[in-house]
């Protein structure tokens, strides 16, 4: 995909005050979807990241803004970029703002929790999940300006996304369609706000037994309902572009009903 023009490190205009309460940040269960769209103001001075920051255990960024510099200073769609943060199996990253450029955002090497993490301007992807048979939790936070995907699910297991805000993207979450190692992937998106423009909320591979469940999802600015809630594909492990395999709710692969989607 073509390289994007360099963006300013600080977003123009004032960002909204943080709407997440301490209890909501901890549980990720007590907010309405609309609350997730209130963008936080960074604290302190922005921190340049020239080398991927490893995270084990729990790292609390205190709502500081981090941005890529040097080898991590790219703001394009080039493959195999390094992330700003790389989480070990079982790690938690919370209260962090990723500014621009964001390189390849966050990588999880195994089970992980991303709690109240915000991407002001997604680089290649906001977060990539790896590992086999793992559980990945995204609780609160938001991401916007993703030319391609916000969440890339390359590993196997279950990805839970709740109280999140996705704005201006191509695909909100994608089960890898052509990774050399393929797995069954389960994706659950709950109490989340999706704001147009966007093309697809979730992309899954039916031939590997993937499923996408949508519950309490609010879609803003898409009165014509052009955003596809669930796009099915026939995935492969050869690197070829996967073929589409329908997009209707079916109770097996695409699990949602009209009552699970609210348009505003």
SVG drawing of the C-alpha trace seen along z (x, -y; Angstrom):
<svg xmlns="http://www.w3.org/2000/svg" viewBox="-33 -23 50 48">
<polyline fill="none" stroke="black" stroke-width="0.4" points="0.0,0.0 1.3,-3.5 3.2,-5.4 1.3,-8.0 2.5,-11.5 4.2,-12.3 1.8,-13.5 2.4,-15.8 3.3,-14.2 0.6,-16.1 -2.9,-16.0 -4.4,-19.3 -7.2,-20.6 -8.0,-19.8 -8.6,-16.2 -11.6,-15.4 -11.1,-14.8 -10.9,-11.2 -14.3,-9.7 -13.1,-6.4 -13.6,-6.1 -11.1,-4.2 -13.6,-1.4 -14.3,-1.2 -10.7,-1.0 -10.2,1.8 -13.2,3.9 -13.8,2.7 -17.5,3.6 -19.3,0.5 -19.1,-2.0 -21.5,-2.7 -20.0,-2.3 -20.4,-6.1 -18.1,-6.8 -15.2,-5.0 -15.1,-7.7 -14.0,-10.5 -10.3,-10.8 -7.8,-11.5 -5.3,-14.4 -1.7,-13.1 0.2,-13.8 3.7,-15.0 6.2,-15.3 5.9,-13.0 8.5,-10.2 10.3,-9.2 10.8,-5.4 13.8,-4.4 13.9,-0.8 11.0,1.5 10.0,1.4 9.7,4.9 6.8,5.4 6.6,8.2 4.3,8.2 2.3,4.9 3.4,1.5 1.4,-1.6 2.2,-4.5 0.4,-7.1 -1.3,-8.4 2.0,-9.5 2.2,-9.8 4.8,-7.6 5.8,-7.9 8.3,-6.2 11.6,-7.7 14.7,-6.5 14.1,-3.0 10.6,-3.1 9.8,-6.5 7.9,-5.1 4.3,-6.0 3.5,-3.7 2.0,-0.3 5.3,1.5 5.3,5.1 7.5,6.3 7.9,3.0 8.9,3.2 6.3,2.3 6.7,-0.4 5.8,2.1 6.2,5.9 4.4,7.8 5.6,11.1 3.1,13.9 0.8,12.8 1.8,9.1 -0.4,6.1 0.0,2.6 -2.2,-0.1 -2.8,-3.8 -0.7,-4.6 -1.2,-6.8 0.5,-6.0 1.1,-9.1 2.4,-9.4 4.4,-7.9 3.4,-4.6 5.2,-2.0 3.5,1.3 1.9,0.3 1.8,3.1 2.8,6.8 1.6,9.5 3.8,12.6 1.1,14.6 -1.8,13.9 -1.9,10.2 -4.1,7.4 -4.3,3.9 -6.1,1.7 -7.0,-1.9 -4.5,-2.1 -5.1,-4.7 -3.8,-5.1 -4.1,-8.6 -2.9,-7.6 -2.5,-3.9 0.7,-3.0 0.8,0.5 -1.6,2.0 -2.6,0.8 -2.0,4.2 -1.0,7.7 -1.7,10.8 0.5,13.9 0.8,17.3 -1.2,20.5 -4.3,21.2 -4.0,17.9 -6.5,15.3 -6.1,11.6 -8.1,8.9 -8.5,5.3 -10.4,3.3 -11.2,-0.4 -9.2,-2.7 -9.5,-3.6 -7.8,-3.8 -8.2,-5.9 -6.8,-6.7 -5.9,-3.1 -5.4,-2.8 -5.7,0.9 -6.4,2.9 -6.7,1.8 -6.3,5.3 -4.4,8.1 -5.1,11.6 -2.2,13.8 -2.1,16.3 -4.7,18.8 -7.2,18.6 -9.7,15.9 -9.6,12.2 -12.0,10.2 -12.5,6.5 -14.7,4.4 -15.5,0.7 -13.3,-0.3 -13.6,-3.1 -12.6,-2.5 -12.6,-5.4 -11.6,-5.9 -10.3,-2.5 -10.4,0.2 -10.9,3.3 -11.5,3.1 -10.3,6.6 -9.0,9.3 -8.2,12.9 -5.1,13.4 -6.2,14.6 -2.8,15.8 -0.4,16.5 2.0,19.4 0.6,20.9 -3.2,20.9 -5.4,21.5 -9.0,21.4 -9.7,17.9 -12.6,16.6 -13.3,12.9 -15.7,11.2 -16.5,7.5 -18.7,6.0 -19.9,2.6 -17.8,0.9 -18.3,-2.1 -17.4,-2.0 -17.3,-5.4 -17.2,-5.8 -15.4,-5.9 -14.8,-2.1 -15.2,0.9 -15.4,4.0 -15.8,4.6 -14.5,8.2 -13.0,10.4 -12.8,14.2 -11.8,17.4 -14.7,19.9 -12.5,22.8 -10.4,22.7 -13.5,22.5 -13.2,18.8 -16.1,16.9 -17.0,13.3 -19.5,12.4 -20.9,8.8 -22.8,7.5 -23.8,4.0 -21.9,2.4 -22.8,-1.2 -22.0,-2.3 -21.8,-6.1 -22.0,-8.0 -23.0,-5.0 -26.7,-5.6 -26.5,-3.8 -25.0,-0.7 -22.1,-0.4 -19.8,1.0 -19.9,4.8 -20.3,6.2 -18.8,9.6 -16.9,10.5 -16.2,14.2 -13.2,15.5 -11.5,18.7 -8.1,18.3 -4.9,20.0 -1.3,20.5 0.4,19.7 0.4,15.9 -2.2,15.4 -5.0,13.0 -8.0,14.9 -11.3,15.1 -14.5,13.8 -17.1,16.3 -20.2,14.3 -21.0,11.7 -24.4,12.6 -25.0,13.5 -25.3,17.2 -25.1,18.1 -21.9,20.2 -19.2,17.9 -20.9,14.5 -22.8,14.3 -25.0,11.3 -28.5,10.1 -29.9,6.7 -30.5,5.9 -26.8,6.1 -26.1,3.2 -27.2,-0.3 -26.8,-3.0 -26.4,-6.6"/>
</svg>
